[in-house]
Amino acid sequence: LEIDNQYIMSPKDLCTIGFTDRMIEAGVRVFKIEGRARSPEYVRFVSSCYNEAVNSVLDGTYGREKIEIWMERLSAVFNRGFWDGYYLGRRLGEWTNRYGSSATMKKTYLGKITNFYTKPGVAEIKLENGDLSEGETILITGPTTGALEINVTGLRDAGKNESSKVCRGELCSIKTPGRVRRSDKVFKWERIPG
């Protein structure tokens, strides 16, 4: 038996966002999003993109520009490359030619939430594994929180002083657009070079 691809057991990920309109026209009323054994940010990004796509079809704004934006967002999280399945008449599957993820973004563990103050919407973070700077993007994940992507603004050090950077081992606080919980994990969320 001759095999062209050394990763024959790694199929590309099915992605139907580029023809969601055709699926709805064909009578599809439920889209199943793979989420088991996937990260919170994967579930958040994928379900958000598909929700926007379905609503866009329904309100008549679905089109190529939006599809390109959704594809860029989908490519940020874990994926093995995308293909459209057998929906458009393909007879052969598509297999990835590389090991691991083709994601364009990576997360690096920084620390965890130690407290959340509801009234001002401020989270306290213990930086265990790196520094945090004003303007960086972070991802906060937890069983109840899900995945919350935040551009860091209003960074304060342990003394509650405004700071452009807080170093590893220190406490800091930031404003959050939503509720987070103690022990939620905090990751630096950045584009993979290349």
C-alpha positions in Angstrom: 0.0 0.0 0.0 1.4 3.4 -1.0 0.4 6.5 1.0 1.0 10.0 -0.3 0.5 11.7 3.0 2.4 10.7 6.2 -0.5 12.1 8.4 -3.3 10.0 6.8 -5.2 9.8 10.1 -5.4 13.6 10.5 -8.3 14.9 8.3 -8.7 18.6 7.8 -11.5 20.2 9.9 -14.9 20.5 8.3 -15.9 24.1 7.8 -19.2 25.0 6.2 -19.2 28.7 7.0 -18.5 29.6 3.3 -21.8 28.1 2.2 -24.0 28.5 5.2 -26.5 30.2 3.0 -26.8 27.2 0.7 -27.3 24.9 3.7 -30.1 27.0 5.1 -31.7 27.2 1.7 -31.5 23.4 1.5 -33.5 23.2 4.8 -30.8 22.8 7.4 -32.1 24.2 10.7 -29.5 22.9 13.2 -25.7 23.2 13.0 -23.7 21.0 15.4 -20.6 22.7 16.6 -17.8 20.3 17.7 -16.9 21.2 21.2 -16.1 18.1 23.2 -12.4 18.0 24.1 -11.9 21.5 22.7 -10.7 24.6 24.5 -13.1 27.2 25.7 -11.8 29.7 23.2 -12.3 27.3 20.4 -16.0 26.8 21.4 -16.4 30.6 21.8 -14.9 31.5 18.5 -16.6 28.8 16.4 -20.1 29.2 17.9 -19.8 33.0 17.6 -18.8 32.9 14.0 -21.6 30.4 13.0 -24.2 32.4 15.0 -23.2 35.5 13.1 -23.2 33.6 9.8 -26.8 32.2 10.3 -28.1 35.6 11.4 -26.4 37.2 8.4 -28.1 34.8 6.0 -31.4 35.5 7.7 -31.0 39.3 7.5 -29.7 39.3 3.9 -26.1 40.6 4.7 -24.3 37.3 4.1 -21.4 37.6 1.6 -17.8 37.1 0.7 -16.4 39.9 2.9 -18.0 38.5 6.0 -17.0 35.0 5.1 -13.3 36.1 4.9 -13.6 37.8 8.3 -15.1 34.6 9.9 -12.5 32.4 8.3 -9.7 34.6 9.7 -11.3 34.4 13.2 -11.8 30.6 12.9 -8.2 30.1 11.8 -7.0 31.8 15.1 -8.0 28.7 17.2 -6.9 25.1 17.0 -7.5 23.6 13.5 -5.9 21.1 11.1 -6.7 23.2 8.1 -10.2 23.5 6.7 -12.2 21.8 4.0 -15.9 21.8 3.0 -16.5 18.1 3.4 -18.4 16.2 0.7 -21.2 18.9 0.6 -20.2 20.4 -2.7 -19.7 17.2 -4.7 -16.2 16.3 -3.7 -15.5 12.5 -3.8 -12.2 12.4 -1.9 -11.4 13.7 1.6 -8.7 16.2 2.4 -6.0 15.4 4.8 -3.6 17.7 6.6 0.1 17.6 5.5 1.4 18.7 8.8 1.3 17.6 12.4 -0.6 19.6 15.0 -2.6 22.8 14.7 -2.6 25.4 12.0 -3.9 28.1 14.4 -2.7 31.6 13.8 -3.0 32.6 17.5 -1.4 31.0 20.6 -2.1 31.2 24.3 0.6 31.3 26.9 -0.3 30.8 30.5 0.2 33.9 32.7 -1.6 33.2 35.9 -5.0 33.1 37.5 -7.8 35.3 38.8 -7.5 35.7 42.6 -10.5 38.0 43.1 -13.3 39.8 41.2 -14.9 43.0 42.3 -18.4 43.2 40.8 -19.3 46.8 41.2 -16.3 48.3 39.4 -15.9 45.2 37.1 -12.3 44.7 38.1 -10.4 41.4 38.2 -7.3 40.8 40.3 -4.7 38.6 38.7 -1.7 36.8 40.2 1.0 36.7 37.5 2.7 33.3 37.9 4.4 32.8 34.5 5.1 36.1 32.8 4.7 39.8 32.6 1.5 41.7 31.6 1.6 45.0 29.7 -1.1 47.6 28.9 -2.5 47.0 25.4 -1.8 43.3 25.3 -4.6 40.9 24.6 -5.4 38.2 27.1 -7.8 35.3 27.3 -9.5 34.4 30.6 -11.0 30.9 30.7 -12.9 28.9 33.3 -15.7 26.3 33.6 -18.3 29.0 34.2 -16.7 31.9 32.5 -16.1 30.1 29.2 -13.6 32.2 27.3 -13.3 36.0 27.6 -10.9 37.8 25.2 -9.8 41.2 26.6 -7.5 44.0 25.4 -5.8 45.1 28.6 -6.6 48.6 29.7 -6.5 50.3 33.0 -3.7 48.0 34.3 -2.9 48.6 37.9 -0.2 47.1 40.1 -0.7 45.6 43.6 -0.7 49.2 45.1 -3.6 50.1 42.8 -1.3 52.5 40.8 -1.7 52.8 37.1 1.1 50.8 35.4 2.2 50.1 31.8 3.7 46.8 32.9 3.4 44.4 35.9 6.0 41.7 36.3 5.8 38.0 37.0 5.2 37.1 40.6 3.1 40.2 41.3 -0.6 40.9 41.7 -2.3 43.3 39.2 -5.8 44.3 38.3 -7.7 45.1 35.1 -11.2 46.1 34.1 -13.1 43.3 32.5 -16.2 43.6 30.2 -17.8 40.6 31.9 -17.7 38.6 35.1 -14.8 36.3 35.8 -14.2 34.0 38.7 -11.5 33.0 41.2 -9.2 30.4 39.8 -10.0 31.2 36.2 -6.9 30.9 34.1 -5.3 33.9 32.4 -3.4 33.5 29.1 -1.5 35.9 26.9 -3.3 35.7 23.5 -1.0 36.6 20.6 -0.5 36.1 16.9 1.9 33.3 15.9 4.7 34.9 13.7 4.9 33.7 10.1 
